[in-house]
Amino acid sequence: MNFARYRQQWAENPLREVLAGMVGTFALIPEVIAFSYIAGVSPAVSLFASFVISVSIAIFGGRPGMISGAAGSVALVAAPLVHRHGVDMMLIATLMAGALQIVFGLLRFESVMRFVPTEVRTGFVNALAILIFSAQIPQIVGAGLPTYGLIALGLAIIYLAPKISTAIPSPLICIIILTAITMLHPMPVRTVHDLGDLPTGLPQLTWPHVALTWDTFSIVFPYALAMASVGLLESMMTATVVDDETDTHGNQHAECTGLGISNILVGAFGGIAGCGMIGQTVGNLRYGGRGRLSTFTAGAFLLILMVLLHPWVAQVPMAALVAIMIMVSASTFAWGSFRELARQPKLSSLTMLVTVAVVVLTHDLAAGVLVGVLLYGVFFAWRAAAMLSINKTTDGSTDTYHVHGQMFFASASGLSEAIDYHSHAQNVVLDLTQAHFWDITSVQALENVVNKLETHNLPVQVIGLQKERHSIIASQSEHKLLAM
C-alpha cells in the first residue's frame, strides 16, 4: 500500500468532503429504513449496519469516495432467511458472507468485472436510477398538496442554490429549510419518524444465539454465499461508476477484502450485510466527495444523527428526502444512452435494454447483470462464429479446404458442414494455417471430419498445425492429427 497516497485520500479538501458526506447520510436514511422492511429486520439493524460499514470501508476499502451501507440487493437475498429462521441466523450469514468476501478478495475474484461489458454497466446504472425513482413513488402518490409543494420547493433549492453558492451542498440546504418550514408551520406531511422507530443508543457487540452445528451451516451457507456474491458484484459495479466519474482508479482487490472486513464487523454489532450503494455514491460525487473522509463522515454523521440529534432527525419531512433522491435518480441515469441506442449495434442496445428490464422487474441488480453478461456472451459468440470462413479450392484430384477464423463451440459445426464427403477427389487437404482452435469441442469437430473423410476412403492431410497456434490440438489429439 502507498501510505502517502492513503494519507492524501484522507486529507484532501476536508470541508468539502465532510459536507458531501453529510448529504450522503441523509440520502442513506430513507433507503436504509425501507430496505430494513424488505429484509424483515428493525430499522436500527440496518442503520447501525450502515454506520459500521461506512466507517470500516473508509478505513479498509480500496475505492475512495464510494458510499456503502445496508443495500436493497443484499436485503432481498437475506429476507427469506430472516422470515424462515430469524434474525440470529441472518447474523451468522452476515459473518459468513464477510469471511467469504475476504476469501474472494484474496483469490482476486474481482477480476471477473473485466467480463462485464459497457452495455451491461449502462443498463445497471439506468435500472438503478429507475429503481431509486420508483422507490419514491409511495411517498408521492396520494400525499397531498403540502407534500407536493415541499417536493417542488426542495427540487428548486437543490438545482438553483448552486447558482448562488456551492459552499454548502444544496441538498443539505434543502433539508434544513424544509424541516424549518414544517416545524414553524405544522402541516400534514410525513416525516422520518413515520418510517419507523429510530435507534437512540450506541451499537453493541453481540453474538447470535444459534448453535454452531452442521445443520446451521447447511441452512446459512447458501444465503451467505448469495449475500457475499451480490454484495461484491454491486460494490464492484459501483466502484466502476466512481472510476468513470472521477477518471481515477480504485483498488478493487482492497475493496473486496475491505467489504469482507466491514461485513464481519457488521455481524459482530448485530447488523445486516451491506455493500456499495450507487445512488448515495453518485450524490456524494456530485457534491465533491472524492476521498475517504466523505465515506467516513456518511457513517459517523449517521450515528451522530441517530444518537445526539434523534428528535431533530425524526422531524425531517420525507418531502426533503424525496427531492434529494429524485435528484440522485436524475444524476444517476445515463441520459446519453438514448442517443447510443440509435447509433450502436442493435444487439448491444438489446443487451442494455434487457439488463434494465430484468433489474426493474426483479428489483435484483445481480440478476440483471448476470442476464446481461450471459446475453452479451451469446451475442459475442454468435458474431465470432459468423466470422469463420472455409473456402474450397480444387487442384486436379485434390480438394483443399482453407479454414480462416476462430474455431470454438459456436462455430465448430461449420467445418463439418463445409466438407463434401462425396467428392470425387482422390485427396483432401485441410489447411489450418489461418485458423485458431480454442476448445475441445472444436478439436473433436476436426477429429470427426478427419474420421468421416477416411470412412469415405478420402485420404486426409492436415497442414498448418503450428503448436503455438493450436496447443489445444496438441494436447488433445497429438497422437493423430499432428502426425498427418
C-alpha positions as CSV (number, residue, x, y, z in Angstrom):
1,M,0.0,0.0,0.0
2,N,1.2,3.5,-0.8
3,F,0.8,5.2,2.6
4,A,1.5,8.7,1.2
5,R,-1.4,8.3,-1.2
6,Y,-3.6,6.8,1.6
7,R,-3.0,9.8,3.8
8,Q,-3.8,12.1,0.9
9,Q,-7.1,10.4,0.4
10,W,-8.0,11.4,4.0
11,A,-6.6,14.9,4.0
12,E,-7.7,16.3,0.6
13,N,-10.2,19.2,0.9
14,P,-11.7,18.2,4.3
15,L,-14.5,20.7,4.4
16,R,-15.9,19.7,1.1
17,E,-15.5,16.0,2.0
18,V,-17.4,16.4,5.3
19,L,-20.3,18.4,3.7
20,A,-20.6,15.9,0.9
21,G,-20.6,13.0,3.4
22,M,-23.4,14.7,5.4
23,V,-25.5,14.8,2.3
24,G,-24.8,11.1,1.8
25,T,-26.0,10.5,5.3
26,F,-29.5,12.0,4.6
27,A,-29.6,10.1,1.4
28,L,-28.9,6.9,3.3
29,I,-31.6,7.2,5.9
30,P,-34.8,6.6,3.8
31,E,-33.4,3.9,1.7
32,V,-31.8,2.0,4.6
33,I,-35.0,2.1,6.6
34,A,-37.0,1.0,3.6
35,F,-34.6,-1.9,3.0
36,S,-34.9,-3.0,6.6
37,Y,-38.6,-3.8,6.0
38,I,-37.7,-5.7,2.9
39,A,-35.3,-7.8,4.9
40,G,-37.7,-8.2,7.8
41,V,-35.5,-6.5,10.4
42,S,-35.9,-3.4,12.6
43,P,-34.6,0.0,11.2
44,A,-32.0,0.0,13.9
45,V,-30.4,-3.1,12.5
46,S,-30.0,-1.5,9.0
47,L,-29.0,1.9,10.3
48,F,-26.3,0.5,12.6
49,A,-25.1,-1.7,9.8
50,S,-24.7,1.4,7.5
51,F,-22.8,3.2,10.2
52,V,-20.4,0.3,10.7
53,I,-19.9,-0.4,7.0
54,S,-19.3,3.3,6.1
55,V,-16.7,3.8,8.8
56,S,-15.0,0.5,8.2
57,I,-14.9,0.7,4.4
58,A,-13.5,4.2,4.6
59,I,-10.5,2.7,6.5
60,F,-10.1,-0.7,4.8
61,G,-11.7,-0.2,1.4
62,G,-10.0,0.5,-1.9
63,R,-12.3,3.0,-3.6
64,P,-12.3,6.4,-2.0
65,G,-15.5,8.4,-2.5
66,M,-17.8,5.4,-2.5
67,I,-20.7,5.2,0.0
68,S,-21.5,1.8,1.3
69,G,-24.4,0.7,3.6
70,A,-27.2,-1.8,4.1
71,A,-28.3,-2.2,0.4
72,G,-31.6,-3.4,-1.0
73,S,-29.9,-6.1,-3.2
74,V,-28.5,-7.8,-0.1
75,A,-31.7,-7.3,1.8
76,L,-33.6,-9.1,-0.9
77,V,-31.3,-12.1,-0.6
78,A,-31.4,-12.1,3.2
79,A,-35.2,-11.7,3.5
80,P,-36.1,-15.4,3.1
81,L,-33.6,-16.4,5.7
82,V,-34.9,-13.9,8.2
83,H,-38.5,-14.9,7.6
84,R,-37.9,-18.6,7.9
85,H,-35.2,-18.8,10.5
86,G,-35.0,-15.5,12.4
87,V,-32.6,-12.6,12.8
88,D,-29.9,-14.7,14.6
89,M,-29.4,-16.9,11.6
90,M,-29.1,-13.7,9.5
91,L,-26.3,-12.5,11.7
92,I,-24.5,-15.8,11.2
93,A,-25.0,-15.4,7.4
94,T,-23.6,-11.8,7.6
95,L,-20.4,-13.0,9.4
96,M,-20.0,-15.9,7.0
97,A,-20.6,-13.6,4.0
98,G,-17.9,-11.2,5.2
99,A,-15.5,-14.1,5.5
100,L,-16.3,-15.3,2.0
101,Q,-15.7,-11.8,0.6
102,I,-12.3,-11.8,2.2
103,V,-11.5,-15.1,0.6
104,F,-12.8,-13.9,-2.8
105,G,-10.6,-10.8,-2.5
106,L,-7.5,-12.9,-1.7
107,L,-8.3,-15.1,-4.7
108,R,-8.7,-12.0,-6.9
109,F,-12.2,-12.7,-7.9
110,E,-12.7,-9.0,-8.6
111,S,-11.1,-9.7,-11.9
112,V,-14.5,-11.1,-13.2
113,M,-15.5,-7.4,-13.6
114,R,-13.5,-7.5,-16.8
115,F,-16.2,-9.7,-18.3
116,V,-19.0,-7.1,-17.7
117,P,-19.3,-5.1,-20.9
118,T,-20.1,-1.5,-21.2
119,E,-23.7,-2.2,-22.3
120,V,-24.4,-4.1,-19.1
121,R,-22.9,-1.4,-17.0
122,T,-25.0,1.2,-18.6
123,G,-28.1,-0.9,-18.1
124,F,-27.2,-1.4,-14.5
125,V,-26.9,2.3,-13.9
126,N,-30.1,3.2,-15.7
127,A,-32.0,0.4,-14.0
128,L,-30.8,1.6,-10.6
129,A,-31.9,5.2,-11.4
130,I,-35.3,3.9,-12.3
131,L,-35.5,1.9,-9.0
132,I,-34.4,4.9,-7.0
133,F,-37.1,7.0,-8.5
134,S,-39.8,4.2,-8.2
135,A,-38.9,3.9,-4.5
136,Q,-40.1,7.5,-4.0
137,I,-43.5,6.9,-5.6
138,P,-45.1,5.6,-2.4
139,Q,-44.1,8.8,-0.7
140,I,-45.6,10.9,-3.5
141,V,-48.9,9.2,-4.6
142,G,-51.8,10.5,-2.5
143,A,-49.5,12.6,-0.3
144,G,-51.5,15.8,-0.7
145,L,-50.7,19.3,-1.8
146,P,-48.4,20.3,1.1
147,T,-46.1,17.4,0.3
148,Y,-46.2,18.2,-3.4
149,G,-45.4,21.8,-2.7
150,L,-42.5,20.9,-0.4
151,I,-41.0,18.5,-3.0
152,A,-41.2,21.2,-5.7
153,L,-39.6,23.7,-3.3
154,G,-36.9,21.1,-2.4
155,L,-36.1,20.5,-6.1
156,A,-35.9,24.2,-6.7
157,I,-33.5,24.7,-3.8
158,I,-31.3,21.7,-4.9
159,Y,-31.0,22.9,-8.5
160,L,-31.0,26.7,-8.0
161,A,-28.9,27.1,-4.8
162,P,-25.6,26.1,-6.6
163,K,-26.1,29.0,-9.0
164,I,-25.7,31.3,-5.9
165,S,-23.1,29.4,-3.9
166,T,-21.6,26.0,-3.8
167,A,-20.1,26.4,-0.3
168,I,-22.8,24.2,1.3
169,P,-24.3,21.3,-0.7
170,S,-27.8,22.3,-1.9
171,P,-29.4,19.0,-0.6
172,L,-28.2,20.0,2.9
173,I,-29.8,23.4,2.5
174,C,-33.0,21.7,1.2
175,I,-33.2,19.6,4.4
176,I,-32.6,22.5,6.7
177,I,-35.1,24.8,5.1
178,L,-37.9,22.3,4.6
179,T,-37.5,21.0,8.2
180,A,-37.7,24.6,9.5
181,I,-40.8,25.3,7.5
182,T,-42.6,22.2,8.8
183,M,-41.6,22.8,12.4
184,L,-42.6,26.5,12.3
185,H,-45.8,25.9,10.4
186,P,-47.0,22.3,11.1
187,M,-48.7,20.7,8.2
188,P,-50.0,17.2,7.4
189,V,-46.8,15.7,5.9
190,R,-44.9,12.5,6.6
191,T,-41.6,12.7,8.5
192,V,-38.7,10.4,9.0
193,H,-40.3,9.4,12.3
194,D,-43.2,7.8,10.3
195,L,-40.8,5.4,8.6
196,G,-40.2,3.6,11.9
197,D,-38.5,4.0,15.3
198,L,-35.0,5.2,15.1
199,P,-32.3,3.9,17.4
200,T,-31.4,6.0,20.4
201,G,-28.3,4.3,21.7
202,L,-24.9,3.1,20.6
203,P,-24.5,-0.2,18.7
204,Q,-23.2,-3.0,21.0
205,L,-21.2,-6.1,20.3
206,T,-23.5,-9.1,20.1
207,W,-23.4,-12.8,19.2
208,P,-26.2,-14.7,17.6
209,H,-27.9,-17.2,19.9
210,V,-27.6,-20.1,17.5
211,A,-25.9,-23.4,18.0
212,L,-22.9,-23.7,15.5
213,T,-23.8,-27.1,14.1
214,W,-23.6,-28.7,10.7
215,D,-27.4,-28.1,10.3
216,T,-26.9,-24.4,11.0
217,F,-24.1,-24.3,8.4
218,S,-26.1,-26.1,5.8
219,I,-29.0,-23.7,6.2
220,V,-26.9,-20.5,6.3
221,F,-24.2,-21.1,3.8
222,P,-26.3,-20.8,0.6
223,Y,-27.6,-17.5,1.8
224,A,-24.2,-16.3,2.9
225,L,-22.7,-17.2,-0.5
226,A,-25.5,-15.3,-2.3
227,M,-25.1,-12.3,0.0
228,A,-21.4,-12.3,-0.5
229,S,-21.6,-12.6,-4.3
230,V,-24.4,-10.0,-4.7
231,G,-22.6,-7.6,-2.4
232,L,-19.3,-7.9,-4.2
233,L,-21.0,-7.5,-7.6
234,E,-22.9,-4.4,-6.6
235,S,-19.8,-2.9,-4.9
236,M,-17.6,-3.6,-8.0
237,M,-20.2,-2.1,-10.3
238,T,-20.5,1.0,-8.1
239,A,-16.7,1.3,-7.9
240,T,-16.5,1.2,-11.7
241,V,-19.0,4.1,-11.9
242,V,-16.8,6.1,-9.5
243,D,-13.8,5.3,-11.6
244,D,-15.6,6.6,-14.7
245,E,-16.9,9.7,-13.0
246,T,-13.6,10.7,-11.4
247,D,-11.2,9.5,-14.0
248,T,-9.3,7.7,-11.3
249,H,-8.6,4.0,-10.5
250,G,-9.6,2.4,-7.2
251,N,-8.1,-0.8,-5.8
252,Q,-10.8,-3.4,-6.4
253,H,-8.8,-6.1,-4.6
254,A,-8.7,-3.9,-1.4
255,E,-12.4,-3.1,-1.9
256,C,-13.3,-6.8,-1.8
257,T,-11.3,-7.6,1.3
258,G,-12.4,-4.3,2.9
259,L,-16.0,-5.1,2.3
260,G,-15.5,-8.5,3.9
261,I,-13.9,-7.0,7.0
262,S,-16.7,-4.5,7.2
263,N,-19.4,-7.1,7.0
264,I,-17.8,-9.2,9.7
265,L,-17.8,-6.1,11.9
266,V,-21.4,-5.5,10.9
267,G,-22.4,-9.0,12.0
268,A,-20.5,-8.5,15.3
269,F,-22.6,-5.4,16.0
270,G,-25.9,-7.1,15.1
271,G,-26.4,-5.6,11.7
272,I,-27.2,-6.9,8.2
273,A,-24.6,-7.3,5.5
274,G,-24.2,-4.4,3.0
275,C,-22.3,-3.2,0.0
276,G,-21.7,-0.2,-2.2
277,M,-24.8,2.0,-2.8
278,I,-24.6,3.7,-6.2
279,G,-27.4,6.2,-5.6
280,Q,-25.8,7.6,-2.5
281,T,-22.3,7.4,-4.1
282,V,-23.4,9.5,-7.1
283,G,-24.9,12.1,-4.7
284,N,-21.6,12.1,-2.8
285,L,-19.6,12.6,-6.0
286,R,-21.9,15.3,-7.3
287,Y,-21.2,17.4,-4.2
288,G,-17.5,17.0,-4.1
289,G,-16.9,13.8,-2.2
290,R,-13.8,12.1,-3.6
291,G,-11.8,10.8,-0.7
292,R,-12.1,8.5,2.3
293,L,-13.3,11.3,4.7
294,S,-16.6,11.7,2.9
295,T,-17.3,8.0,3.2
296,F,-16.3,8.1,6.9
297,T,-18.5,11.1,7.5
298,A,-21.5,9.5,5.9
299,G,-21.3,6.8,8.6
300,A,-20.1,8.8,11.6
301,F,-22.7,11.6,11.0
302,L,-25.4,8.9,10.7
303,L,-24.5,7.8,14.3
304,I,-24.5,11.4,15.5
305,L,-27.9,11.9,14.0
306,M,-29.3,8.8,15.5
307,V,-27.9,9.3,19.0
308,L,-27.5,13.0,19.6
309,L,-29.9,14.6,17.1
310,H,-32.6,11.9,17.2
311,P,-35.5,14.3,17.9
312,W,-34.5,16.6,15.1
313,V,-33.9,13.9,12.5
314,A,-37.3,12.5,13.3
315,Q,-38.9,15.8,12.2
316,V,-37.2,15.9,8.8
317,P,-40.1,15.8,6.2
318,M,-40.0,13.0,3.8
319,A,-40.5,15.5,1.0
320,A,-37.0,16.8,1.5
321,L,-35.5,13.3,1.2
322,V,-37.7,12.5,-1.8
323,A,-36.5,15.6,-3.5
324,I,-32.9,14.6,-2.9
325,M,-33.5,11.0,-4.2
326,I,-35.2,12.4,-7.3
327,M,-32.1,14.5,-7.9
328,V,-29.9,11.4,-7.3
329,S,-32.0,9.4,-9.7
330,A,-31.7,12.0,-12.5
331,S,-28.0,12.3,-11.9
332,T,-27.5,8.5,-12.0
333,F,-29.4,7.9,-15.2
334,A,-27.1,7.8,-18.3
335,W,-29.2,10.1,-20.5
336,G,-26.7,9.8,-23.3
337,S,-27.6,6.1,-23.7
338,F,-30.8,7.2,-25.6
339,R,-28.6,8.6,-28.3
340,E,-26.4,5.5,-28.2
341,L,-29.5,3.3,-28.8
342,A,-29.7,4.5,-32.4
343,R,-26.0,4.6,-33.1
344,Q,-24.7,1.4,-31.6
345,P,-25.3,-2.2,-32.9
346,K,-28.8,-3.5,-32.3
347,L,-27.5,-6.4,-30.2
348,S,-25.6,-4.1,-28.0
349,S,-28.7,-1.9,-27.5
350,L,-30.8,-5.1,-26.8
351,T,-28.3,-6.2,-24.1
352,M,-28.6,-2.8,-22.3
353,L,-32.4,-2.9,-22.5
354,V,-32.7,-6.5,-21.3
355,T,-30.4,-5.6,-18.3
356,V,-32.7,-2.7,-17.4
357,A,-35.8,-4.8,-17.8
358,V,-34.6,-7.7,-15.6
359,V,-33.4,-5.4,-12.8
360,V,-36.6,-3.3,-12.8
361,L,-38.9,-6.4,-12.9
362,T,-37.0,-8.4,-10.3
363,H,-35.5,-5.5,-8.2
364,D,-32.4,-7.6,-8.2
365,L,-29.3,-5.9,-9.6
366,A,-27.2,-9.0,-9.6
367,A,-29.8,-10.9,-11.7
368,G,-29.9,-8.1,-14.2
369,V,-26.1,-8.0,-14.5
370,L,-25.9,-11.8,-14.8
371,V,-28.6,-12.0,-17.5
372,G,-26.9,-9.1,-19.4
373,V,-23.5,-10.7,-19.3
374,L,-24.8,-14.1,-20.4
375,L,-26.8,-12.5,-23.2
376,Y,-23.8,-10.4,-24.4
377,G,-21.7,-13.6,-24.3
378,V,-24.2,-15.4,-26.6
379,F,-24.3,-12.4,-29.0
380,F,-20.5,-12.3,-28.9
381,A,-20.2,-16.0,-29.7
382,W,-22.7,-15.6,-32.5
383,R,-20.8,-12.8,-34.1
384,A,-17.4,-14.6,-33.7
385,A,-18.9,-17.8,-35.2
386,A,-20.2,-15.8,-38.2
387,M,-16.6,-14.6,-38.9
388,L,-15.4,-18.2,-39.6
389,S,-14.9,-18.8,-43.3
390,I,-14.0,-22.0,-45.1
391,N,-13.0,-21.8,-48.8
392,K,-12.6,-24.8,-51.1
393,T,-10.2,-24.9,-54.0
394,T,-9.6,-27.9,-56.3
395,D,-6.3,-28.6,-57.9
396,G,-6.5,-31.7,-60.1
397,S,-7.6,-34.6,-57.9
398,T,-7.0,-32.7,-54.6
399,D,-9.6,-30.7,-52.7
400,T,-8.1,-28.1,-50.3
401,Y,-10.2,-26.5,-47.6
402,H,-8.8,-23.2,-46.3
403,V,-10.1,-22.5,-42.8
404,H,-10.0,-18.8,-41.7
405,G,-11.1,-17.6,-38.2
406,Q,-11.8,-18.8,-34.8
407,M,-12.9,-22.4,-34.2
408,F,-14.8,-22.9,-30.9
409,F,-18.0,-24.4,-29.7
410,A,-20.3,-22.0,-31.6
411,S,-18.5,-22.3,-34.9
412,A,-17.3,-25.9,-34.8
413,S,-20.2,-27.3,-36.8
414,G,-19.3,-25.0,-39.7
415,L,-16.3,-27.1,-40.6
416,S,-18.3,-30.3,-41.0
417,E,-21.0,-28.5,-43.0
418,A,-18.4,-27.2,-45.4
419,I,-16.8,-30.6,-46.3
420,D,-18.0,-32.5,-49.3
421,Y,-17.8,-36.1,-48.1
422,H,-18.9,-37.5,-51.5
423,S,-16.3,-35.6,-53.5
424,H,-14.6,-37.4,-56.5
425,A,-11.3,-36.1,-55.4
426,Q,-8.5,-38.6,-54.5
427,N,-7.0,-36.4,-51.7
428,V,-8.3,-33.9,-49.2
429,V,-6.2,-31.2,-47.6
430,L,-7.3,-29.2,-44.5
431,D,-5.3,-26.0,-44.3
432,L,-5.5,-24.7,-40.7
433,T,-2.8,-22.0,-41.1
434,Q,-5.2,-19.1,-40.7
435,A,-7.4,-20.9,-38.1
436,H,-7.2,-20.9,-34.3
437,F,-8.7,-23.7,-32.2
438,W,-9.9,-22.7,-28.7
439,D,-11.7,-25.6,-27.1
440,I,-12.2,-29.3,-27.0
441,T,-15.5,-29.0,-29.0
442,S,-13.6,-27.6,-32.0
443,V,-10.9,-30.3,-31.7
444,Q,-13.5,-33.0,-31.6
445,A,-15.2,-31.5,-34.7
446,L,-11.9,-31.6,-36.5
447,E,-11.3,-35.2,-35.5
448,N,-14.8,-36.1,-36.6
449,V,-14.2,-34.5,-40.0
450,V,-11.0,-36.5,-40.4
451,N,-12.7,-39.7,-39.4
452,K,-15.6,-39.2,-41.8
453,L,-13.3,-38.5,-44.7
454,E,-11.3,-41.6,-44.0
455,T,-14.6,-43.6,-43.7
456,H,-15.4,-42.4,-47.2
457,N,-12.0,-43.5,-48.4
458,L,-10.7,-40.0,-48.9
459,P,-7.1,-39.6,-47.7
460,V,-6.7,-36.5,-45.5
461,Q,-3.7,-34.3,-45.0
462,V,-3.9,-31.6,-42.2
463,I,-1.4,-28.7,-42.7
464,G,-0.7,-25.6,-40.7
465,L,-0.8,-27.2,-37.3
466,Q,1.7,-24.9,-35.5
467,K,1.9,-25.8,-31.8
468,E,1.9,-22.2,-30.8
469,R,-1.5,-21.6,-32.5
470,H,-3.1,-24.9,-31.9
471,S,-1.8,-26.0,-28.5
472,I,-5.3,-27.3,-27.7
473,I,-5.0,-29.7,-30.6
474,A,-1.5,-30.7,-29.5
475,S,-2.8,-31.6,-26.0
476,Q,-5.9,-33.4,-27.2
477,S,-5.0,-35.1,-30.5
478,E,-1.3,-35.1,-30.8
479,H,-1.3,-38.8,-31.4
480,K,-3.2,-38.5,-34.6
481,L,-3.6,-35.0,-36.1
482,L,0.0,-33.8,-35.7
483,A,1.2,-36.9,-37.3
484,M,-0.5,-36.1,-40.6
